[in-house]
Amino acid sequence: MVKRQFPRPSEIFELLQFKSPDFNARRRRLAAAQTIWDLRTIAKRTTPAAAFDYTDGSADEEISLRRARQAFRDIEWHPDILRPAPETDTSCSILGGRSSLPFGIAPTGFTRLMQTEGEIAGATAAGAAGIPFSLSTLGTTSMEDVAAANPSGRNWFQLYVTRQREICYGLVERAQRAGFDTLMFTVDVPTAGARLRDKRNGFSIPPRITAGTVLNTAMYPRWWFDFLTTPKLEFASLSSTDGTVGELLDSVMDPTISDDDLAVIRSMWTGRIIVKGVQNVQDSKRLVDLGVDGILLSNHGGRQMDRAPVPFRLLPEVLREVGKDTTVMIDTGIMHGQDIIAAAALGSKFSLVGRAYLYGLMAGGRAGVDRMIEILADQIVRTMRLLGVATIEELEPRHITQLTRLVPVSRQVAAAEASLSR
């Protein structure tokens, strides 16, 4: 028999704790976001299609981006048990300095078009979190303003080698004067990728107004208000701002870039230098022999060549050749703290997040970037505790298995031949 009684109000109120209402809509939306995907949903609701698609899209059929995200899903963890990690240290050493988390903010172009706070929101959020912030050559805030906004943080500058070499030499000198500590020499944009979403949206700087553009952006009055009442949108590091995205990239990028250009920039730059956009083992070995401080395995977020190598899958092969002590970093496809921990377990010294950062920015400006960092940080800590590791340095390849969804034909043939020879 179940004994029943009349409920006592005091007991009911002990079980039901009513949350105080928050009348700030932005803060309420961001607090409700539990994942980067949630921030993406908010960003899509609050940003015109052309700006959102520039962030969200990639090249051609967007296969590279889908494969990169799927690669992080195709893993299996191997947690240690009975190894408590009550105090979790997420910090790491990267390129001569410390970062409180094993990731930083990647360089992104056109950022103030996504949300008017732009790079200042990214730099100040990164500084507050104790992680590096990267400024793009195609950024919409000057390196001097970024340095002023984040004076005690770590600022990195991403360099495109332009057709007029004097322009990029001047950018290197400016970045050095502004106190940037790392230069990201970018090698994977000899020409613009086929970003079809941008072409269909007529995306350009300044925006080219069409009937479709007006109809779509009319649904986002706050975005228009910010766009029209803030300083002119332009590339802070470059003088030319007319044309479509592809036309702009074609005008400033140079397919003749070579090792000689790297040597010249290396001789000018007194800080750390990494090469961004490395996509095979041979180039990785050659760059290490050339004496760079690090390499960033990247296919430009899938925005250049579709069906490009997936950096996360390439990582173990590169490390087998260049050695685990080489500073190898990755980007592309990162949407969860587990993705960052997976890369670290396989030997990546650091990860960079681009789209995740911009989703946060579009969802809520500086507060949205803070929330993005908070979400990833919480996921990182939880993953480390579930794995039974207390520090990033304790992560090892034994903690993870990469499951094979796409296997190169050459490996299948080699496996078949090995089986026949037994």
Secondary structure, 3 states (H helix, E strand, C coil): CCCCCCCCHHHHHHHCCCCCCCCCHHHHHHHHCCCHHHHHHHHHHHCCHHHHHHHHCCCCCCHHHHHHHHHHHCEEECCCCCCCCCCCECCEEECCEEECCCEEECCCCCHHHHCCCHHHHHHHHHHHHCCCEEEECCCCCCHHHHHHHCCCCCEEEEECCCCCHHHHHHHHHHHHHCCCCEEEEECCCCCCCCCHHHHHHCCECCCCCCHHHHHHHCCCHHHHHHHHCCCCCCCCCCCCCCCEHHHHHHHHCCCCCCHHHHHHHHHHCCCEEEEEEECCHHHHHHHHHHCCCEEEECCHHHCCCCCCCCHHHHHHHHHHHHCCCCCEEECCCCCCHHHHHHHHHCCCCEEEECHHHHHHHHHHHHHHHHHHHHHHHHHHHHHHHHHCCCEHHHCCHHHEEECCCCCCHHHHHHHHHHHHHC
